[in-house]
Amino acid sequence: QVQLVESGGGLVQPGGSLRLSCAASGSIFSINTMDWYRQTPRNGRELVATITSGGNTNYADSVKGRFTISRDPAKNTVYLQMDSLKPEDTAVYYCKAEVRRAGGGSPYNYWGQGTQVTVSS
C-alpha cells in the first residue's frame, strides 16, 4: 500500500506565500511523475504543476512565474512553493504521484487527501 500525506495549507493574505509538501510512503519501488492539482466548486479539478523523475517541470498558465514545484527523491516528497498568492488561488490542493510499487506491476496513480489553501484579507 502507498500513502500520500499533504501539509502546509492554511490562510494567507493576498501577496503572501505558502509552501505545500506531499510525502509518499509505503511499498514504493520508484516514483515517476508527481503533480499538484487544485479543486474549486466553480472550476472543478485542474492541473497546477508537474515534475518528472528527471526534474522537468510544467505549469498552468495561471501560476507561471508565481509557483515553483520541486521534489526530493530521497524523501519521496514533492513541494509546491506558492508566492504572490491571489484570492483566485483559493482551493483544495491535491498531490498525485505515479508510483511503481515494490514487487513489480504497472505504475499506478495515488492521490493525497487534499489541503485547503485560502487567500483572503
C-alpha positions in Angstrom: 0.0 0.0 0.0 1.1 3.6 -0.7 0.0 6.7 1.1 0.4 10.4 0.2 0.2 12.9 3.0 0.0 16.6 2.3 0.8 19.5 4.6 1.3 23.3 4.5 -2.1 24.7 3.7 -3.8 27.5 5.5 -5.0 31.1 5.4 -2.8 33.7 3.8 -3.3 37.3 2.7 -3.1 38.3 -0.9 0.5 38.7 -2.0 1.7 36.2 0.6 3.4 32.8 0.3 2.8 29.2 1.3 4.8 26.0 0.8 2.9 22.8 0.4 4.5 19.4 1.0 3.4 15.9 -0.1 5.2 12.9 1.3 4.8 9.4 -0.2 5.3 6.3 1.9 4.7 2.6 1.8 5.7 -0.1 -0.6 7.5 2.1 -3.2 10.0 1.0 -5.8 10.1 4.2 -7.8 8.1 7.3 -8.5 7.6 8.7 -11.9 5.7 12.0 -12.4 4.5 14.0 -9.4 1.8 16.6 -9.8 -0.2 19.2 -7.9 -3.9 19.8 -8.7 -6.4 22.1 -7.2 -10.1 22.0 -7.0 -12.9 24.5 -6.5 -16.7 24.2 -6.9 -16.6 26.6 -9.8 -13.6 25.3 -11.8 -13.5 21.6 -10.8 -10.1 20.0 -10.6 -7.3 21.5 -12.6 -3.6 20.6 -13.0 -1.4 23.2 -11.4 2.2 21.9 -11.8 4.0 18.7 -12.9 7.5 17.5 -12.2 9.0 14.4 -13.9 11.5 11.9 -12.3 14.2 13.8 -14.3 13.2 17.1 -12.9 11.4 18.6 -15.9 8.6 20.9 -14.8 5.4 22.3 -16.4 2.9 24.8 -15.0 -0.6 26.0 -15.7 -0.5 29.5 -17.3 -2.4 30.9 -14.3 0.5 30.1 -11.9 3.6 30.5 -14.1 6.2 32.8 -12.5 4.5 32.6 -9.1 4.5 28.8 -8.2 7.5 26.5 -8.1 7.3 22.7 -8.0 10.3 20.7 -6.7 10.9 17.2 -5.3 13.3 15.4 -3.0 13.7 11.8 -4.4 15.5 10.7 -1.2 12.3 11.6 0.8 9.8 10.7 -1.9 8.4 14.2 -1.4 7.1 16.9 -3.7 6.8 20.5 -2.8 4.8 23.5 -4.2 6.2 26.9 -3.3 3.4 29.4 -3.9 4.3 33.1 -4.0 2.4 36.3 -4.8 -0.8 34.5 -4.0 -4.1 35.8 -5.2 -7.7 35.2 -4.0 -8.3 33.1 -7.1 -5.7 30.6 -5.9 -8.1 29.6 -3.1 -8.8 25.9 -3.5 -8.2 22.5 -2.1 -4.8 21.4 -3.3 -4.1 17.7 -4.0 -0.9 15.9 -4.9 -0.7 12.9 -7.2 2.2 10.5 -7.7 2.7 7.8 -10.4 4.2 5.0 -8.3 5.7 1.7 -9.3 5.3 -0.5 -6.2 8.0 -2.8 -4.8 7.2 -6.3 -6.1 6.5 -5.3 -9.6 3.4 -4.4 -11.5 2.4 -1.4 -13.7 2.7 2.2 -12.3 -0.4 3.4 -10.5 -1.6 6.9 -9.6 -2.0 7.7 -5.9 -3.7 10.8 -4.5 -3.3 12.7 -1.3 -6.2 13.7 0.9 -6.1 17.4 0.0 -5.1 20.5 1.9 -7.1 23.8 1.9 -5.4 27.0 0.8 -7.4 30.2 1.4 -6.2 33.6 0.1 -8.1 36.4 1.7 -7.6 39.7 3.5 
